[in-house]
Amino acid sequence: MTIGNSSVILGLLPYHCYFTYYSIVSTKLLGPFLKLAVCIFLPVVLILWVVAGIVGSILGGILYGFLSPMFATFDAVGEGKTNDGTWSTIKGSFTVVKDFKDVCVHSYYSFMEELRQKDGQYYEIRFLYLLPALMAAVLGFLVDFPMISLIAFCKSPYMLVKGWHRLFHDLVGREGPFLETICVPFAGLAILLWPLAVIGAVLGSMVSSIFLGAYAAVIVYQESSFWYGLCYIVASLSIYDEYSTDVLDMPEGSCLPRFHSAF
């Protein structure tokens, strides 16, 4: 998967660069100033696409190569058959590469053709709100990143204890993923690795807070109001707090303010 997907990404990169620029310049949906801005920042997007695609292929290949034979073995044991899932995983990897190639060639071409030929709402940059939008994005990052990181860090012990409680309960009662005898050894592995899952959840919350705070720029630009952007920055903290509370099955509600008049 890593070699195949990376070859597709790098091999089609010149075509993607040319046809993306050509489609953006040719489309009737974007105004001249917006086309110029998109063309200036498009190399950044293309570089991120290459990096994310290759790294995602590496991680996806590792997870797929590890988990697919494992689940295939469990299915074989449950059905009374002998099958370690190795060959099916190899064939599945080729299928993933083929599907990825189809998306990068056919689906991409169809999307760009639709962008070039479609007539609809006309989009253009409103320079009046660019600076307030950028200011809102910076403020959103400065507020949301430390606050959401703090909320996630404070709730992490509860997530750790609750997860361990659930795993031990399923292990002792032979319920959930530990119903089959062959799965019991993996229960111990899951219990040992659960702290890593909690750390991953905290890190994921910290990363997502960057985008959550930066979205204030979109609010300011769409609503043509810097005040709405500030309201969103405050409300996003409450939104995250309530969402994490629901995920952890904690008492509902949040002590953080939320401006219902704006959102």
C-alpha positions in Angstrom: 0.0 0.0 0.0 2.8 2.4 0.8 4.7 1.8 -2.4 1.6 1.6 -4.6 -0.2 4.7 -3.2 3.0 6.8 -3.0 3.8 5.9 -6.7 0.3 7.0 -7.7 0.7 10.3 -5.8 4.1 11.2 -7.1 3.5 9.9 -10.6 0.3 11.9 -11.0 1.6 15.0 -9.2 2.6 16.9 -12.5 -0.8 16.1 -14.0 -2.6 17.2 -10.8 -0.6 20.5 -10.7 -1.3 21.4 -14.3 -5.0 20.4 -14.4 -5.8 21.9 -11.0 -4.4 25.3 -12.1 -6.1 25.0 -15.5 -9.4 24.2 -13.9 -9.2 27.1 -11.4 -8.3 29.6 -14.1 -11.0 28.3 -16.4 -13.9 28.1 -13.9 -16.7 30.7 -14.0 -17.5 30.2 -10.3 -14.6 32.2 -9.0 -13.8 35.9 -9.4 -10.4 37.1 -10.6 -9.1 38.1 -7.2 -10.2 34.8 -5.6 -8.5 32.9 -8.5 -5.3 34.8 -7.9 -5.4 34.0 -4.2 -6.1 30.3 -4.8 -3.3 30.0 -7.3 -0.8 31.6 -4.9 -1.7 29.3 -2.0 -2.3 26.2 -4.2 1.4 24.9 -3.9 1.0 24.7 -0.2 -2.1 22.5 -0.6 -0.3 20.3 -3.1 2.6 19.8 -0.8 0.3 18.9 2.0 -1.5 16.5 -0.2 1.8 14.7 -1.0 2.9 14.6 2.6 -0.5 13.5 4.0 -1.0 11.0 1.2 2.3 9.2 1.8 2.2 9.3 5.6 -1.4 8.2 5.5 -0.5 5.3 3.2 2.3 4.2 5.5 0.1 4.3 8.6 -2.9 2.8 6.8 -0.7 0.0 5.4 0.7 -0.8 8.8 -2.7 -0.9 10.5 -4.4 -2.8 7.7 -1.5 -5.3 7.5 -1.8 -5.8 11.2 -5.5 -5.8 11.9 -6.8 -7.5 8.8 -5.1 -10.9 9.3 -6.1 -10.7 13.0 -9.8 -10.3 12.3 -9.6 -12.9 9.5 -8.1 -15.3 12.0 -10.9 -14.7 14.5 -13.5 -15.2 11.8 -11.8 -18.5 10.8 -11.7 -19.7 14.3 -15.4 -18.9 14.8 -16.3 -20.8 11.6 -14.1 -23.7 12.4 -11.8 -23.0 9.4 -8.0 -22.7 9.0 -7.2 -19.2 7.6 -4.6 -16.7 8.9 -5.8 -14.0 6.6 -2.4 -13.3 5.1 -3.2 -13.9 1.4 -6.6 -12.1 1.7 -4.8 -9.1 3.2 -2.3 -9.0 0.3 -5.1 -9.1 -2.2 -7.0 -6.4 -0.3 -3.9 -4.2 -0.4 -3.8 -4.4 -4.1 -7.5 -3.5 -4.2 -6.9 -0.5 -2.0 -4.2 0.7 -4.3 -6.4 0.2 -7.3 -9.3 2.1 -5.7 -7.0 4.9 -4.7 -5.7 5.2 -8.3 -9.3 5.4 -9.6 -10.0 8.2 -7.2 -6.9 10.1 -8.1 -7.6 9.7 -11.9 -11.2 9.4 -12.7 -12.9 11.0 -9.6 -10.4 13.8 -9.6 -10.9 14.5 -13.3 -14.7 14.4 -13.0 -14.6 16.8 -10.1 -12.4 19.3 -11.9 -14.5 19.0 -15.1 -17.6 19.9 -13.1 -15.7 22.8 -11.5 -14.8 24.1 -15.0 -18.2 23.7 -16.6 -20.6 24.4 -13.8 -22.5 27.7 -13.7 -23.9 28.8 -10.4 -23.2 31.1 -7.5 -20.3 33.5 -8.2 -17.6 33.7 -5.5 -15.2 36.5 -5.0 -13.0 37.8 -2.2 -14.3 40.7 0.0 -11.1 42.4 0.9 -12.9 44.5 3.6 -13.2 41.4 5.8 -9.9 39.7 5.1 -8.0 41.4 7.9 -10.8 41.0 10.6 -11.0 37.3 9.5 -7.3 36.8 10.0 -7.4 38.5 13.3 -10.3 36.3 14.4 -8.3 33.2 13.3 -5.3 34.3 15.4 -7.5 35.0 18.4 -9.4 31.7 18.0 -6.1 29.9 18.1 -4.7 31.8 21.1 -7.9 31.1 23.1 -9.1 27.7 21.9 -5.7 25.9 21.9 -4.8 26.4 25.5 -8.3 26.2 26.8 -9.3 23.0 24.9 -5.9 21.5 25.8 -6.6 22.2 29.5 -10.2 20.7 29.3 -8.9 17.6 27.5 -6.0 17.2 30.1 -8.5 17.6 33.0 -10.9 15.0 31.6 -8.1 12.5 30.7 -8.0 10.8 34.2 -11.7 10.2 34.0 -11.3 8.7 30.5 -8.5 6.5 31.7 -10.4 5.2 34.7 -13.7 4.8 32.8 -12.0 2.9 30.0 -10.1 0.6 32.3 -13.4 -0.1 34.2 -15.2 -1.0 31.0 -12.4 -3.2 29.7 -12.1 -5.1 33.0 -15.9 -5.4 33.1 -16.0 -6.9 29.6 -13.0 -9.2 30.4 -14.4 -10.6 33.6 -17.9 -11.0 32.2 -16.6 -12.3 28.8 -18.7 -9.7 27.0 -18.2 -7.3 24.1 -14.9 -7.9 22.2 -13.8 -10.6 24.7 -16.7 -13.0 24.1 -14.4 -15.6 22.3 -11.7 -17.3 24.3 -9.0 -16.6 21.7 -9.7 -12.8 22.2 -8.8 -12.9 26.0 -5.0 -12.3 25.4 -5.8 -9.2 23.4 -7.9 -8.0 26.4 -4.7 -7.7 28.4 -3.0 -5.9 25.6 -5.9 -3.5 25.3 -5.8 -2.8 29.0 -2.1 -2.2 28.9 -2.3 0.1 25.9 -5.4 2.1 27.0 -3.2 4.9 28.5 -1.8 5.4 25.0 -5.3 5.7 23.6 -6.0 8.4 26.3 -2.8 10.3 25.4 -3.8 10.0 21.7 -7.2 11.5 22.5 -5.6 14.4 24.3 -3.2 15.1 21.5 -6.0 14.8 19.0 -8.0 17.4 20.9 -5.1 19.7 21.0 -4.6 19.4 17.2 -8.3 19.8 16.5 -8.4 22.9 18.7 -6.2 24.7 16.1 -8.7 24.2 13.3 -11.7 24.8 15.7 -10.3 28.2 16.7 -9.2 29.1 13.2 -12.7 28.5 11.9 -13.6 31.9 13.5 -12.1 33.4 10.4 -14.8 31.7 8.3 -17.5 32.9 10.6 -16.3 36.5 10.4 -16.1 36.4 6.6 -19.4 34.6 6.1 -21.4 36.7 8.6 -19.6 40.0 7.8 -19.2 40.5 11.5 -16.2 40.5 13.7 -18.4 40.3 16.8 -19.9 37.0 15.6 -16.4 35.7 15.2 -15.7 36.6 18.9 -18.9 34.9 19.9 -17.9 31.8 18.1 -14.5 31.7 19.8 -16.2 31.7 23.2 -19.0 29.3 22.1 -16.6 26.8 20.6 -15.2 26.1 24.1 -18.6 25.2 25.3 -19.3 23.1 22.2 -16.2 21.1 22.8 -16.9 20.7 26.5 -20.4 19.4 25.9 -19.2 17.1 23.1 -16.4 15.6 25.2 -18.9 15.2 28.1 -21.3 13.3 25.9 -18.5 11.0 24.6 -17.3 10.2 28.2 -20.9 9.8 29.4 -20.5 12.5 32.0 -23.3 14.7 33.4 -24.7 16.9 30.7 -24.1 20.6 30.4 -21.1 22.9 30.5 -20.1 25.7 32.9 -18.6 27.6 30.0 -20.6 30.5 28.4 -22.3 30.3 25.1 -23.9 33.1 23.1 -27.1 31.5 21.9 -28.1 34.8 20.1 -25.2 34.2 17.6 -25.2 30.5 17.4 
